[in-house]
Amino acid sequence: MTHPPQLHGHTFALPSRLRKDTVLMAPMESLAIDLDADNAGDRMIHCLDTYHAEAGMTVASKYS
């Protein structure tokens, strides 16, 4: 199933150098990104598909 993971509080660069906070990923796909986590605080990464997020595809992280 396709997933649109979203990173709160930061953007990341894709290999094309396009900066985003959400990217659509195919099943079992991996993606190299360039992330500079320079925005301190509590952040969340989650699937924008509400069913997936409520089923547990949500991670909280702290950047300091």
N, C-alpha and C positions, 0 to 999 in steps of 0.2 A: 504494500500500500504506500502511496506517495505521502510524504510528510513535509510540512512547511515549518521547520524550527525557527524560532525567533529569539534573538539575544537582546535583552533589555539593557539600556544604559551605555551601549557601545555600538560601534559599527565595525565591520571587518571588510577586508579587500579580498575579492575573488581573484583567481589567476588572470582574469581580463583587466584587473585593477579597478573594476567597478566596486564602489563601497555600498554595503547594504547592512541591514540588521535582520533580514529574513531571506531565506533562500528555499526554493522548492527542490526537494531531493527525492530521487527514485528509491524504491525498495533496495536495501542493502548497499546503497551508494555511500561512498566516503568522499570527502571534499577537503582539499588543502586550502586553508585561509590564512591571511595575514592579520593578526589581531594584536593591537596595542592596548592592553587593559589599563588605561590611564585615568579612568573615571571612578574614583573610590566610592565604596558603598555596597549595599546589598543589591544583588542583581538576580534575575531569573532567566533561565533558558527553558522554553517550553514549545510544544507543538501547537500551532495555531488551530488545528482541528480540535474543537472543544471535547469531543468524545475521547480523543487520544490524551489530551491534557488531564482530563478528569480520571482517566484510567492509569495515570502515573507518569506520563511523559513530561515531567516538570522537574527541574533541578534548580535549587537556590544556591547561589555562590556569593562570597564576600570578597571584594577587591579592596586592598588597602595600599 
